[in-house]
Each structure stands twice: as C-alpha cells, then as structure tokens.
Amino acid sequence: MAYQFDFGAVFDYGGLLAQGAGFTLALTAAGAVLGGAIGVAGGAIRAWRIAPLHWLFKVYVEGIRNTPFLVQLMFVFFGLPSLGLQINEWQACLLTTVINLGAYITEIVRAGIQETPRGQLEAAGALGMDRWATLRHVVLRPALQKVWPSLSSQIVIVMLGTSVVSQIAAQDLTFAANFIQSRNFRAFETYLVVTALYFALALALRQLLAWIGRRFVVARRTPHAPRATAPTCATATAGDAA
C-alpha cells in the first residue's frame, strides 16, 4: 500500500517546534558571544605566546578539538555534579557550547593575528603604543576581517552540532522532533520538517553573520573629502590684477 503523507500531524505541534528553535538559537547566540570572548583572548595569548597562559590555552584547545562534543556535554552534565556542582540542562548546554566554541575560535583568531605584517607591529611600537593598544587598533580588527568567514562557518557548525543536547533532555529542536514523532508516529514527515527548519536556521544565521561582518568588522569609515570653498574677495582681486 502506498504511503500517505500527513504533514498536518507535524504542524499540529508548531508551538513545540518554535520553542525548540528558540532554544537552539538562544544557545547559539549566547555560546557565540561568550565563546567569542574566550576565543579572542585565547587567540591573542597564543599568538603572542604570553606565558604561562599560552600553555594553558594550548592544552585547552587540544583537549577540546580532539574530543567529541557529545562526550564534553556528558562530562559537564553528569561529571560536574559528582564534584558537588549542580547544574540544570540549560546551564550544561551553555557551558559546553561556550567551552567548545571558545577553543575553535581561539585557533581561528590566532591564525588571523599571526598574519599581521610585522611592519605594522614595528610601527605601533615606534609610536609608543603598548601591547593592549596595539592589539585593539592595529592587530585585532584586520585579523577579524581575514578570519570572519571562518568564524561564521564555525558558529553555524556549532549551532547544528547542538542537536546532541537532546540527549540530556534539553528541549531544543531535535528534542521537539523526537517528542513529536513519538506521539504521531510520523517519523518521515517529522524529521523532514525539522531538517528543513535546521536548513533555514543555518541560512538565516549565515546571512546575519555576513551582515554583522559587513557592518561592524569589514566596513571602514572613509574620511570626508574637504569641501570646495568659494574664493575670497582678496583672492578674486589678486586674480583680476594678474
């Protein structure tokens, strides 16, 4: 017998899907902001080899980049309570996302900083700029301009990877899909709709990050051209006399 599609059985849970999408987006946004702050600091420390933090960030980055996100999540959610630190699902998801994204952004920013021409650093030193001022005005913005596409792609990858948080009953979009198909037994329609939602979220997030990059990272203020002034009476008289 031919299979009868019934997408109405999925859209009846539209509110649950919207709630799950909201959870996924909130987790991604918070993780990107906090993880980005860690990544910028870690990238500068690693690029300039500031001891002993350089070695701490190296161990941190290698540990995170060589272990699965799901294992990190399980370690945070089930391991930390064993040490007496009680956290809920949202806190575990946020902490894991921040730690994971921070490690990857550290390496991306480090690569961008190391591409800074040495002549710019020498010029900043000649002007008497300290390390912090050099980082802010000479190094960081050009570095972010170079690596912004990579940063954007990494944030989207992490957003898609957060689908595993449903394993600890965090109510994200994948959790909503699992719940819906367990009620309507329409696995094909349910996961097709959720796949389309993830696809739409990824495209929208890429567009948003591209706009942020154009607006705040890549864009530069151009100096205004001086206005042409009308000749003064003295100039006009001198010209007539000539």
Sine and cosine of phi, psi and omega as CSV:
sin_phi,cos_phi,sin_psi,cos_psi,sin_omega,cos_omega
0.00,0.00,0.68,-0.73,-0.03,-1.00
-0.92,0.39,0.58,-0.81,-0.02,-1.00
-0.97,0.26,0.73,-0.69,0.01,-1.00
-0.98,-0.20,0.91,-0.42,0.00,-1.00
-0.96,0.27,0.60,-0.80,0.01,-1.00
-0.58,-0.82,1.00,0.10,0.01,-1.00
-0.97,0.23,-0.29,0.96,0.05,-1.00
-0.88,0.47,-0.51,0.86,0.02,-1.00
-0.92,0.38,-0.35,0.94,0.06,-1.00
-1.00,0.03,-0.72,0.70,-0.06,-1.00
-0.95,0.33,-0.22,0.97,0.14,-0.99
-0.89,0.46,-0.36,0.93,0.03,-1.00
-0.97,-0.25,0.54,0.84,-0.03,-1.00
-0.84,0.54,-0.61,0.79,0.01,-1.00
-0.90,0.44,-0.62,0.78,0.02,-1.00
-0.93,0.36,-0.62,0.79,0.06,-1.00
-0.90,0.44,-0.67,0.74,0.02,-1.00
-0.90,0.43,-0.65,0.76,0.04,-1.00
-0.89,0.45,-0.67,0.74,0.03,-1.00
-0.91,0.42,-0.65,0.76,0.05,-1.00
-0.90,0.43,-0.62,0.78,0.04,-1.00
-0.90,0.45,-0.65,0.76,0.05,-1.00
-0.88,0.47,-0.71,0.70,-0.01,-1.00
-0.88,0.47,-0.70,0.72,-0.01,-1.00
-0.93,0.37,-0.65,0.76,0.02,-1.00
-0.90,0.44,-0.66,0.75,0.02,-1.00
-0.90,0.44,-0.66,0.75,0.01,-1.00
-0.91,0.40,-0.69,0.72,-0.03,-1.00
-0.90,0.44,-0.76,0.65,0.01,-1.00
-0.90,0.44,-0.65,0.76,0.02,-1.00
-0.91,0.41,-0.60,0.80,0.00,-1.00
-0.93,0.38,-0.66,0.75,-0.02,-1.00
-0.92,0.39,-0.79,0.61,-0.04,-1.00
-0.95,0.32,-0.68,0.74,0.05,-1.00
-0.91,0.41,-0.56,0.83,0.07,-1.00
-0.90,0.43,-0.64,0.77,0.04,-1.00
-0.89,0.46,-0.69,0.72,0.05,-1.00
-0.89,0.45,-0.67,0.75,-0.04,-1.00
-0.91,0.43,-0.66,0.75,0.02,-1.00
-0.91,0.42,-0.71,0.70,0.03,-1.00
-0.89,0.45,-0.71,0.70,0.00,-1.00
-0.91,0.40,-0.61,0.79,0.03,-1.00
-0.90,0.44,-0.66,0.75,0.03,-1.00
-0.92,0.40,-0.67,0.74,-0.01,-1.00
-0.90,0.43,-0.67,0.74,-0.02,-1.00
-0.95,0.30,-0.62,0.79,-0.02,-1.00
-0.92,0.40,-0.62,0.79,-0.03,-1.00
-0.99,-0.13,0.06,1.00,0.10,-0.99
0.77,0.64,0.81,0.58,0.01,-1.00
-0.99,0.15,0.95,-0.32,-0.03,-1.00
-0.99,0.12,0.52,-0.85,-0.04,1.00
-1.00,0.00,0.03,1.00,-0.05,-1.00
-0.89,0.45,-0.46,0.89,0.02,-1.00
-0.84,0.54,-0.71,0.71,-0.02,-1.00
-0.95,0.33,-0.58,0.82,0.05,-1.00
-0.90,0.43,-0.68,0.73,0.02,-1.00
-0.93,0.36,-0.54,0.84,0.03,-1.00
-0.90,0.44,-0.71,0.70,0.04,-1.00
-0.90,0.44,-0.67,0.74,0.01,-1.00
-0.87,0.50,-0.75,0.66,-0.04,-1.00
-0.90,0.43,-0.73,0.69,-0.02,-1.00
-0.91,0.42,-0.61,0.79,0.01,-1.00
-0.91,0.42,-0.66,0.75,-0.03,-1.00
-0.97,0.25,-0.66,0.75,-0.07,-1.00
-0.95,0.32,-0.27,0.96,-0.04,-1.00
-0.92,-0.39,0.35,0.94,0.10,-0.99
-0.72,-0.70,0.52,-0.85,-0.04,-1.00
-0.93,0.36,0.52,-0.86,0.05,-1.00
-0.87,0.50,-0.63,0.77,-0.03,-1.00
-0.90,0.44,-0.65,0.76,0.02,-1.00
-0.91,0.42,-0.64,0.77,0.05,-1.00
-0.87,0.49,-0.67,0.74,0.02,-1.00
-0.89,0.45,-0.71,0.71,0.01,-1.00
-0.90,0.44,-0.63,0.78,0.02,-1.00
-0.89,0.46,-0.69,0.73,-0.02,-1.00
-0.93,0.37,-0.72,0.69,-0.14,-0.99
-0.97,0.26,-0.62,0.78,-0.04,-1.00
-0.98,-0.21,-0.47,0.88,-0.05,-1.00
-0.98,0.18,-0.70,0.71,-0.05,-1.00
-0.89,0.45,-0.64,0.77,0.07,-1.00
-0.86,0.51,-0.45,0.89,0.04,-1.00
-0.91,0.40,-0.39,0.92,0.04,-1.00
-1.00,-0.07,0.09,1.00,0.04,-1.00
0.99,-0.11,0.06,1.00,0.01,-1.00
-0.99,-0.14,0.97,-0.23,-0.04,-1.00
-1.00,0.03,0.83,-0.56,0.02,-1.00
-0.72,-0.70,0.46,-0.89,0.03,-1.00
-1.00,-0.06,-0.06,-1.00,-0.08,-1.00
-0.89,0.46,-0.71,0.70,-0.02,-1.00
-0.88,0.47,-0.72,0.70,-0.01,-1.00
-0.89,0.46,-0.64,0.77,0.03,-1.00
-0.91,0.41,-0.67,0.74,0.03,-1.00
-0.89,0.45,-0.71,0.71,-0.03,-1.00
-0.91,0.41,-0.72,0.69,-0.02,-1.00
-0.88,0.48,-0.69,0.73,0.00,-1.00
-0.91,0.41,-0.67,0.75,0.00,-1.00
-0.90,0.43,-0.69,0.73,0.01,-1.00
-0.89,0.46,-0.73,0.69,-0.01,-1.00
-0.89,0.45,-0.70,0.72,-0.03,-1.00
-0.91,0.40,-0.76,0.65,-0.04,-1.00
-0.93,0.37,-0.59,0.81,0.02,-1.00
-0.86,0.50,-0.61,0.79,0.00,-1.00
-0.92,0.39,-0.70,0.72,-0.02,-1.00
-0.94,0.34,-0.64,0.77,0.02,-1.00
-0.92,0.39,-0.54,0.84,0.06,-1.00
-0.82,0.57,-0.74,0.67,-0.02,-1.00
-0.93,0.36,-0.60,0.80,0.00,-1.00
-0.92,0.40,-0.72,0.69,0.00,-1.00
-0.92,0.39,-0.63,0.77,0.04,-1.00
-0.84,0.54,-0.70,0.72,0.01,-1.00
-0.89,0.46,-0.64,0.77,0.02,-1.00
-0.92,0.40,-0.65,0.76,-0.01,-1.00
-0.91,0.41,-0.64,0.77,-0.02,-1.00
-0.93,0.36,-0.25,0.97,0.07,-1.00
-0.99,0.10,-0.06,1.00,0.01,-1.00
-0.91,0.42,0.80,-0.60,0.01,-1.00
-0.86,0.52,0.68,-0.73,-0.03,-1.00
-0.89,0.47,-0.51,0.86,0.00,-1.00
-0.87,0.49,-0.57,0.82,0.03,-1.00
-0.92,0.40,-0.64,0.77,0.02,-1.00
-0.92,0.40,-0.64,0.77,0.02,-1.00
-0.92,0.40,-0.61,0.79,0.03,-1.00
-0.91,0.41,-0.65,0.76,0.04,-1.00
-0.89,0.45,-0.66,0.75,0.05,-1.00
-0.90,0.43,-0.61,0.79,0.02,-1.00
-0.92,0.40,-0.48,0.88,0.04,-1.00
-0.99,0.12,-0.02,1.00,0.03,-1.00
0.99,0.15,0.33,0.94,0.01,-1.00
-0.98,0.20,0.70,-0.72,0.05,-1.00
-0.98,0.20,0.04,-1.00,-0.09,-1.00
-0.89,0.46,-0.64,0.77,-0.01,-1.00
-0.92,0.40,-0.70,0.71,0.03,-1.00
-0.90,0.43,-0.62,0.78,0.04,-1.00
-0.89,0.45,-0.67,0.74,0.02,-1.00
-0.88,0.47,-0.72,0.69,-0.07,-1.00
-0.93,0.38,-0.74,0.67,-0.21,-0.98
-0.99,-0.15,-0.36,0.93,-0.10,-0.99
-0.91,-0.41,-0.61,0.79,-0.18,-0.98
-0.98,-0.18,-0.77,0.63,-0.26,-0.97
-0.91,0.41,-0.76,0.65,-0.07,-1.00
-0.90,0.44,-0.75,0.67,0.07,-1.00
-0.86,0.50,-0.58,0.81,0.02,-1.00
-0.91,0.42,-0.69,0.72,0.02,-1.00
-0.91,0.42,-0.57,0.82,0.06,-1.00
-0.87,0.49,-0.62,0.78,-0.03,-1.00
-0.96,0.29,-0.60,0.80,-0.15,-0.99
-0.97,-0.24,0.05,1.00,-0.06,-1.00
-0.84,0.55,-0.68,0.73,0.06,-1.00
-0.86,0.51,-0.64,0.77,0.03,-1.00
-0.92,0.39,-0.65,0.76,0.05,-1.00
-0.88,0.47,-0.69,0.72,-0.01,-1.00
-0.88,0.47,-0.70,0.72,0.00,-1.00
-0.89,0.45,-0.62,0.78,0.00,-1.00
-0.92,0.40,-0.62,0.78,0.03,-1.00
-0.90,0.43,-0.66,0.76,0.04,-1.00
-0.91,0.42,-0.66,0.75,0.02,-1.00
-0.87,0.48,-0.67,0.74,0.02,-1.00
-0.92,0.39,-0.63,0.78,0.05,-1.00
-0.86,0.52,-0.69,0.73,0.05,-1.00
-0.93,0.36,-0.58,0.82,-0.01,-1.00
-0.94,0.34,-0.35,0.94,0.00,-1.00
-0.93,0.36,-0.06,1.00,0.04,-1.00
-0.87,0.50,-0.35,0.94,-0.03,-1.00
-0.97,0.25,-0.18,0.98,-0.02,-1.00
-0.92,0.38,-0.26,0.97,0.08,-1.00
-0.90,0.44,-0.30,0.96,0.01,-1.00
-0.93,0.38,-0.35,0.94,0.06,-1.00
-0.94,-0.34,0.39,0.92,0.06,-1.00
0.93,0.37,0.39,0.92,0.16,-0.99
-0.96,0.28,0.72,-0.69,-0.20,-0.98
-1.00,0.05,0.91,0.42,0.05,-1.00
-1.00,0.00,-0.24,-0.97,-0.07,-1.00
-0.93,0.38,-0.62,0.78,0.03,-1.00
-0.93,0.38,-0.61,0.79,0.08,-1.00
-0.87,0.50,-0.67,0.74,0.03,-1.00
-0.88,0.48,-0.67,0.74,0.01,-1.00
-0.89,0.46,-0.72,0.70,0.00,-1.00
-0.88,0.47,-0.65,0.76,0.00,-1.00
-0.91,0.41,-0.69,0.72,-0.06,-1.00
-0.90,0.43,-0.72,0.70,-0.05,-1.00
-0.94,0.33,-0.35,0.94,0.08,-1.00
-0.97,0.23,-0.27,0.96,0.01,-1.00
-0.99,-0.16,-0.66,0.75,-0.06,-1.00
-0.98,-0.19,-0.15,0.99,0.01,-1.00
0.84,0.54,0.49,0.87,0.05,-1.00
-0.93,-0.36,0.95,0.31,-0.10,-0.99
-0.91,0.41,-0.67,0.75,-0.04,-1.00
-0.88,0.48,-0.79,0.61,-0.03,-1.00
-0.90,0.43,-0.66,0.75,-0.06,-1.00
-0.89,0.46,-0.77,0.64,-0.07,-1.00
-0.97,0.24,-0.40,0.92,0.11,-0.99
-0.92,0.38,-0.69,0.72,0.03,-1.00
-0.90,0.44,-0.70,0.72,-0.02,-1.00
-0.92,0.39,-0.59,0.81,0.09,-1.00
-0.87,0.49,-0.69,0.72,0.04,-1.00
-0.89,0.45,-0.60,0.80,0.02,-1.00
-0.92,0.39,-0.68,0.73,0.06,-1.00
-0.88,0.47,-0.65,0.76,0.02,-1.00
-0.88,0.48,-0.71,0.71,0.01,-1.00
-0.91,0.41,-0.66,0.75,0.03,-1.00
-0.89,0.45,-0.66,0.75,0.01,-1.00
-0.90,0.43,-0.69,0.73,0.02,-1.00
-0.90,0.43,-0.70,0.72,0.00,-1.00
-0.90,0.44,-0.64,0.77,0.01,-1.00
-0.92,0.40,-0.63,0.77,0.06,-1.00
-0.88,0.47,-0.67,0.74,0.01,-1.00
-0.91,0.42,-0.66,0.75,0.02,-1.00
-0.89,0.45,-0.71,0.71,0.00,-1.00
-0.92,0.39,-0.57,0.82,0.06,-1.00
-0.91,0.43,-0.64,0.77,0.03,-1.00
-0.91,0.41,-0.68,0.73,0.04,-1.00
-0.87,0.49,-0.66,0.75,0.02,-1.00
-0.89,0.45,-0.71,0.71,0.01,-1.00
-0.92,0.40,-0.59,0.81,-0.12,-0.99
-0.99,0.14,-0.64,0.77,-0.16,-0.99
-0.88,-0.47,-0.31,0.95,-0.09,-1.00
-0.95,-0.32,-0.81,0.59,-0.09,-1.00
-0.99,0.12,-0.60,0.80,-0.09,-1.00
-0.89,0.46,0.63,-0.77,0.06,-1.00
-0.81,-0.59,0.56,-0.83,0.08,-1.00
-0.98,0.22,0.76,-0.65,0.02,-1.00
-0.99,-0.14,0.68,-0.73,-0.02,-1.00
-0.91,0.41,0.61,-0.79,0.01,-1.00
-0.95,0.31,0.66,-0.75,0.04,-1.00
-0.95,0.32,0.62,-0.78,0.00,-1.00
-0.91,0.41,0.64,-0.77,0.00,-1.00
-0.96,0.29,0.60,-0.80,0.07,-1.00
-0.97,0.24,0.77,-0.63,-0.04,-1.00
-0.97,-0.23,0.54,-0.84,0.02,-1.00
-0.93,0.36,0.59,-0.80,0.00,-1.00
-0.89,0.45,0.63,-0.77,0.02,-1.00
-0.97,0.26,0.21,-0.98,-0.01,-1.00
-0.88,0.48,-0.64,0.77,-0.03,-1.00
-0.91,0.42,-0.63,0.77,0.01,-1.00
-0.92,0.39,-0.68,0.73,0.01,-1.00
-0.89,0.45,-0.64,0.77,0.00,-1.00
-0.90,0.43,-0.68,0.73,0.03,-1.00
-0.88,0.47,-0.60,0.80,0.02,-1.00
-0.93,0.38,-0.65,0.76,0.01,-1.00
-0.90,0.43,-0.62,0.78,-0.03,-1.00
-0.92,0.40,-0.60,0.80,0.03,-1.00
-0.91,0.41,0.00,0.00,0.00,0.00
